Amino acid sequence: MPEFAVSEEKNRWLRQKMAELNVREEDLAENFVRSSGNGGQHVNKTSSCVQLKHTPSGIQVTCMRERSQSVNRFLARRELLERIEAASGVVTAEMKRIEKLRKQKARRRRRAVTA
């Protein structure tokens, strides 16, 4: 597995999570395209956007959050692992966060109606 421009701890976590979910590097199809948005001339001249597809499951992720291609490769893999985990039925931290926000919104709506 390639090393990305993030800390060694994050690289280690990614390797461990991929092994845990049985995702191999050979199962990933990776494309690089030009990003859009903030970043100026750097973004317009380089292909820093990463499109990642997990061929066995068909899940596809696009990441253009950072100016660095290497960091975007790491972030795309992290997001892909989260989606694979969510598809397998495991309750992820992101799903917990969304449920918490949904409950807060429902509570506010009930308070607004009674007030």
Helices and strands as residue ranges (DSSP letters): H 8-20, G 25-27, E 28-33, H 41-45, E 49-54, E 59-63, H 69-87, H 93-114
